[in-house]
Structure formats: structure tokens, C-alpha cells
Amino acid sequence: MTTTDRRSALRAAAGLAAATALTGCSTPGPGASAAAPPRGASRAPSGTSAPAPRAFPGQPVQIGSGPRTRPRVALTFHGHGDPATAHALLDAAEKHGARVTVLAVGTWLDAHPALARRVLDGGHDLGNHTQRHLDINAMPEERAFAEIDECARRLRDLTGSIGTWFRPSRAARASPLVERLARRAGYPHVLSYDVDSLDFTSPGAPAVTRAVTAGIRNGSVVSLHFGYTDTVAAFPSLLQALDRRGLRAVTTTELLS
């Protein structure tokens, strides 16, 4: 990614932040968790309840891809980091007619509660990516369950639902214990992926696009992240690449339905 590209992406994200009245929000570094607001802080206005998790018969507990027979893919975003990049990516997806899946970190929702409803109002899936984005597979049982359950409670408070999906933090796949704990928390499936964009390594926008297009095919579930300007800069070319291949970006729920 050139210096000019980086500056353009940052200006676009900053402008969207101002347009959505998010100026003054703290900007945690990539992968960092924001501090929770004080008790009694305002929450996003509640609308109709969001969809609940559902079981997909014939699918494993841990889902890494959808049907290979249909030209659809799921672009999934780990929800954390600067909210300006979240708005930039959601706006770009909607302008293109794409829908995505956002797996939100609980502390990110605490700091930016309006983003939960923003995701849902855009027609996207919203799910659980643990409360603090720590290495959940390395935790003892009760602590790991608390990470899942606390984020689920945040989602319920904000949307009326625990979210449609759960994805483990700091791991591509959940351990057998975390699979079991996710089911205990109310999630029939754990959402993994089969294509990793590696955008969290900040390799530059062209590298992000190449990493996705090298592996994507019918039914793919792609791992991407909010909070990185490389992802914002890469997203238009990534959507164009999907168009050229005849692939449609849908929510994970639609991918599996």
C-alpha cells in the first residue's frame, strides 16, 4: 500500500467518523479492547429484536464454509478497533449490494454501543467474538465460558438477541471445550473460516486482496477485520474481484440457508 493510498483511506475513514457523530471516540490499536463505559452510560436505542442463533441440520458444530454448489460467499469481520473503519466498510458493502457478518468484541460494543444496531439496520449478521478478545482456547473452563456469556449478554442488552454466531478469539478454530461452552451459551454452531485475508498483519491493500482472491470459491467464509486501513483500501477491489468471478457476498445465515 502506497503512502498516498494510506492517507486516502485514513481520510475516508475519518470523514465517515465525523459524519456519524463518532468524533472523540477512543481509537484502540489493532486488536486492542476498549474500556467499558461507566455504569448508566447511554445505550443504542432498541428496535425490534435481532435474529437468534439457529441450528443448521447437516452442518458440523464448527462451520468453516458453506455449500460449494452456489456462487455465494460470506465476508466476516472481527468487530473491534476504530469505529470509523467499521462505518467505512459497512457503507461500502451496502453501496455495492453486499451483506457481511460482524463478530463483535464485547468491550468494543461497550465503548460503541450504537454499532450493534448499525450492523443490523444494514441487513448484516451480528455475532459474538468474546468479551475481551483474549486467547479463549487457553483459558480454564469457567473463565472461557464467562468470555462467551458476557459478550452474549452485551448483545442481548443492545439488540434483544445473543447474536446469530459465535467465533472464538485469537484462534481460527475453537477447541472441543470451547465448542461445548458455545453450545452451553446458546450457540448451536461455532463459525470458523476457510480463507484468511491476513489483514491484521497490515500487509498493504493489494496483499489483502491477493490473499482473499487466491483462496476464495463458492461457499467460502472469509476472515477480515474492522480497525485496519488496509482493509478499507482493499475492500472496493475485493468486491470487484468477486463480481468478476460471479460470486455474491451474503450473510453467513444466507450462505447456509
Helices and strands as residue ranges (DSSP letters): H 3-19, E 62-63, E 72-79, H 83-96, E 101-104, H 106-111, H 114-121, E 125-128, G 136-138, H 141-159, H 176-185, E 190-191, E 195-196, G 199-201, H 205-215, E 221-225, H 229-244, E 248-250, H 252-256
